[in-house]
């Protein structure tokens, strides 16, 4: 069909407003499963300490009739600790950009600060579960570092490498990578139970979660949560010692699977999230978002790890 002569079309028009949505779409994941599942506490110094203890082994306790009472030896508590780590994000926006009418946000500064807040939490999650490092005191020219989860898990493990001391002081030593087998998982869960733990969460990255889904044990070991429609997803693993949630974590290494009693971990704050206006040095506004935090492992023997996985 022909267009009538003289018809004015959008191709010729000048001044048509751009069709730019006021919604900003962001695909980057912002979930922090470890921090969301464990406790939160406070630290009173840059070296945060607490005490751990355990019960004497159970025995056939019997006494002679009329015997004198004899006091058993007292085992002192063990003092452990972790350094706080400072993390920040700094933002600088020009005066011209601040004066501009930007689509999708009323304030460029507010939008960017909110975005930096999510990024900072992702950085914290990565430090806690995805970096293999022991604590470091730091110095005037070197940042303090907290010992990550990987530096604490030592008692209950299935690994091809060398475990750390279990007090946050040193990193794990990697071994040869191996395929993840269900027997590895049940073995570590059994170790934790014997140690007295009651784990509730299995945490791993997507590769190992898919392998858990594909385990070939008794089909009754797996069930869906809240009638989820994706029947191929395993969200609960039922072991011989109870149910555990299988929680994927994008920020964990592919080589590791954690079995956690989440009550025995906390992220403790020395300085909560805070915003500082930085000195003005030109035609811009600068802000700093900062947090100082550490990891507290209240009893690492209540959790376990499978490491050196392919």
URSULSUL-V217326 format. One line per field, one symbol per residue. ss: DSSP state (H for helix, E for strand, L for the rest). Layout:
ss = ???
//
This chain:
ss = LLLLLLLLLLLLLLLLLLLLLLLLLLLLLLLLHHHHHLEEEELLLLEEEEEELLLLLLLLLLLLLLLLLLLLLLLLLEEEEEELEEEEEEEEEEHHHHHLLLLLLLLHHHHHHHHHHHHHHHHHHHHHHHLLLLLELLELLELLELLLHHHLLLLLEELLLELLLLLLLLLLELLLLELLLHHHHHHHHHHHHHHLLLLLEEEELHHHHHHHHLLLLLHHHEELLLLLLLLLLLLEEEELLEEEEEEELLLLLLLLEEEELHHHEEEEEEEEEEEEELLLLLLEEEEEEEEEEEEEELLHHHLEEELLEL
//
